[in-house]
Every structure is written in C-alpha cells, then in structure tokens.
Amino acid sequence: MSRVALGLAYDGSSWQGWQTQPHRQTVQDTLEAALGRFAGIDGSIATVCAGRTDTGVHAAMQVVHLDTDLDRRPESWVRGVNAFLPPSIAVQWAQPVSDDFHARFSARSRTYLYVLWRGRVRPPLWAGRAGWCFQPLDVAAMRQAAALLLGEHDFSSFRSSQCQARHPVRTLQRLDIDERGPFLVFTLRANAFLHHMVRNLMGALLQIGQGRQPAQWMPALLAARDRRLAAPTFAADGLYLSAIEYPAEFQLNDTDGGAQLLSPFTFA
C-alpha cells in the first residue's frame, strides 16, 4: 500500500461542497467514484482533503491524499482519473508521498482568494464566480480594518454555529485587498480557517467599506467573541481555495498550479 497526493481544481457552483453526503452531489463523492473507476474496482477510493469547502466555493488548488495498491505514473493518475470526472472537476497533478504525509494535518497554511465585483449592475458573466457589491466602498477603511485582524486571535465572532473545530483560535498571516479594475481581490492566508470564517470576515469588511461601521469595529468584534454581533455571512460565489503550503520535505509546494488557474487575480 502506497500513498499518493493529488492536486485538484473545481468549480463549486454545481456542487454541494466538498464533504461526502448521502445525495452524493459533492466533490468528494465524485472524485472518489472516479478514482474507483480508474482503479477498476467496484466502489470508490477514500480520500482525505486539506480543507473542506462549502457549497458554491471553488478551488484552484485543493490537495488530497489516498492510499492504494495501484502502481501508476503521476501523469497516468492525472489523465486517467480526469477521464472519469465531469468538466467542473480536474486533477492538476499527482505525486507519490511518504506515509507520514497527511493532506490536512501536514499543511502549514491555507490561502483563499475572494473575488468581488464592484458595479451598479450584477455581472452575468461572473455569476457564481465572483461576489457582487453595488454600493461604493471605502477601500482604505477596509484595509485599515484588515490589518487589525492579523496575528493570533479567537475568531469566535466569525465562526459558524455549525463549526466542528475544537477551538476558535487561528493565526491570520495575511489579509491583502487589491484593486484590479472593477474587481477587489482579497487574499487571506492562515494556519487554518474556521467554518464560514472567510465569508464572515468578508461580511464585516463590507459593512466597514460601506460606511456602516468604523474600522475599529473589527477588533471590537474579536474581543466580543459573539457571532450574533457580527455581519451576515457573505456569498460563497467569489471564494477560491487557492493554495496549501506544506513542509519542504514533502516537495509539494512547487506543484501548486492554483496560481496559474487564478492568474488574473493572483498577487505576489
């Protein structure tokens, strides 16, 4: 039995999130069925992912691992599994890894992008792929608030009531807001994220950008540790899992194709 890591990209618009469900309309169920067909077995092959994404959330680079007796070249995994996947899901790379690699627990950080369209009218060509805000936004105030979130904090005010994490403390390493024409691109990197954490942070940042709250509202929310006091959860449409960082010993960081898939919205 050997362990293989796969890099996966998907458009989450038509899927009910990553995690397996009885109705089978999830990315995990679809991938595991395709792996079973590729392996020529009657059934599926179990996988473990780096971070579970919600309904409608996309991935430019999800990482999974699986254990298998199948001996195939990396390119065979990519081409072969993709032959059994729908157009909205595709394996980007495959690589053998040691048994001590774990897609979730070995990860040092996760990076998400949120792509937001600013315009008076909703953008039909970006439906399901970008969030939308028609009100003018004070980007400087949003950046000021974003800077106050960096570091290790209790993010209870930005945690879904359905979150299953053992504790709400996370270290937010990066929260950049870049302007690119009509788009705002939010880049968030942390050691890990809570359920709905990015979308809840987006909701609060937009409240500040619209002038409904001052930038100092953000540290007040952190201190309150009360989800009821924060903004509504923002739309999933523009959210992309874009990168997973692992220790150098696993030699996976150079395989990340997420930057290429999101190149119009990727910032150094």
N, C-alpha and C positions, 0 to 999 in steps of 0.2 A: 504494500500500500504506500503510495507516494502522495505528496501534497502539491497542488497546483494553484497559483494565484491568477486571477483573471481581472483585467480592467474592462469596465462595462460603461457604456453610454446609453441613455434612453431619454425619450420624450415622454414625460409623465402624464401628459394631458389625457390620455385614454386609459390610464391605469389607476387602480385603487391603492396606490402607494407601493412600497417595496414588499412589505411583510406578507407572508402567505396567509390566505383567508379561505374559508370554505367555498366561496364562489369562484375561486381560482383566477380572478381578474387582477392579479398583481404581477409585478415584475419578477419577484422571486419564483412564483409558481411557474411562470412562463419560461424563465431561464432553466429551472431545474428539470422541466419536462423536455426542453431542447437538449440538455446535457444527457438525459436518459436515452433519447433517440440517437444522439451522436454515438453514445457508447454501445448502442444495440441491445439495450436491456429493456425489460418490461417494467417500466416505472420511471421514477425520477432519481436524480442525484442531489443530495443535500448540499447546500452552500451556507457559508457564513459571510455576512457583509460588514463593511467598515462602518456604515451608518445608515439606519433605516430612514427612508424618505417618505413623506406623507403623500396623500392623493394629490395629483396635479403637479408635484415637484419633479424637476428634471435632474439628470445627472450627466455631466460631461466626463466625469471620472469617478465612478463607484468601483471599489475594489472588493472582490470576494475570494474566498478560498474553498477548496473542496479536496476530499481525499478519494483516491481512485486507484484501481489496479490497471487502468488503461495507460498504455505507453505510447504517446504520440508527440511529434514535434510541436513546438509552440505555434507555428503557423498553421498546422493541422487543426489545433484546437480552435484557433480564430476562424478559419474558413469553414471548418466542419460544423461548429456549433451555430455560426451565423446562418448556415443554410436552413436551420430549423427554427429561426427566430423571425418575428414579424419585423417590418421595416422600422418600427419605432424603437427597437432594442438591438444593440450590436456589441459584440465583444471587440475591444480595440487591441488587446494584446494578451498574451498568456506567458507564464513563466514558472518553471519548477521552483519550489521554495522548500526550505528545511521544515521539519516537523514542529519546530518551536515558533514558526510564524503563525500569527493569528490576525486575520483581516481587521478585526475590531480592536483587540487588546494590544496589539503591537503598534497601532497607529499613534504617532506623536501629536498630530494635529489634523483638523479638517478645515477646509476652506469652502465657503459658499459665496456665490455672487447673487445679488438681487438686481435685476434689470428693470428699471422703472421708466415708463414713457411719460413725458410731460407734454400735455397738449390739450386744447379745448375740446377735442372730439376723440373718442376712443379709437385706437388704431386697429382696424380689422386684420391687417397682415401680421400683427403681433398678438392676436387673440390666443390666449393660453400660453404665451411665451414671454410676455412682459407684463408687469403690473402697470397700472394707469392712475395718474393723478391729474385732474383738470385744473386744480387751484394753483396759483403761483406759489413757489416755495422759496423760503429764505435758506439757501444752501449754507451760508456762513453760520447761521444759528444751528443748523443740523450738524455741521462739522464740530462746532463747539460742544454740543451735547454728546456726540460720538466719542470725543476724546475723553470725556468723563466716565465712559464705560470701560476703558482699557484697564487691564490688570485682573487680579483675582477678586471675585465678588460672589455674594449669594444672589443668584438671579431668580429668586422665587417669584418676583413680580412679573417675570417674563416666561413663566413655566406653565404649561398646560395642566389642567386639573387631572388629565389622564396620563401625565408623565410617570414613567416607571423607574426613573433614575433613583439611585439610593440616596443621593444628596444633591442639593441645588447649587453647589459651589463650582464655578467654572472659571477658567482663565482666558479672557478675551485678549488675544495678542495683536489683533489688527482690526480696525474698522475704518476703512477709507471710503470717501464719497467723491466720485469723479464725474465730471460733466463731459458728455460726448454728444454734441448736437442736442436733439430733443430728449436724449436719454440721461438719466442719472444711474451710475453703476456703483453699487455698494459691495465692497469686498470685506468679508468677515472671516477671520481665522481664529480658532480657539482649540484648546486641547480636546474639547468635546462640547457638544451642544445638547441642551435640554429639548424636550418635545415642544415644538412650536416656538422655540426661543428666537430664531431669526425673524420669523413673521411677526412676533410680538414686539421685538425691538423695532422693526420697520414701522409698525403702527404708532409707536411712541415718537419715533423720529419725524414721521409725517405730521403728527399733532404739533410738534415744535416748528417744523418747516412752514406750516400753515398759520403760525402765529397764535395758536390756541393755548399754547403753554410756552414758558420760557425754557431756555437750555438747562437751567438749574433744576427743572422738574425731574430730569433723568437721575441725578444722584438721590433725590428725594424718593423716587420710586424704588431704587435699590435699597435704601435704608428701610422703607416700609415693609418690604418682603410680602407684599399682598397683591396678588394678581387682580383683584377686584378694582384696584385703584388705577391700573394702567389702561392703555388704549386697547381697542378691539384688535383681534388678530387680523393682520393684513392678508391679502390674496396670495395664494400659492403660485400663481401664474408665472411670475418672473424669477422664481427661486431655482438656483442650479447648484448642486453639489459639484464643485469644480476641481478639487484636489485633495488627496490624502497623503500625508507625509509619514514615512517610516524610517527607522534607524538605517544608517548606510549599509549595515551588514547584510540586509535583505536585498539590496541592489534593485529596488523597485522605483526609486524616485525619478530615474532617468526615463522610465517607460511612460510617464504621465502624458497622455495625449489630450487631456482636458483643455490645456492652453490653446492648442490648435483648433479644437472644435469651437471654443469661445473667443477666438482671436479678435473679433470686432470689439469685444468688451473686456479684454484682458489688459491689466495694467501692471507694470513692474512694481 
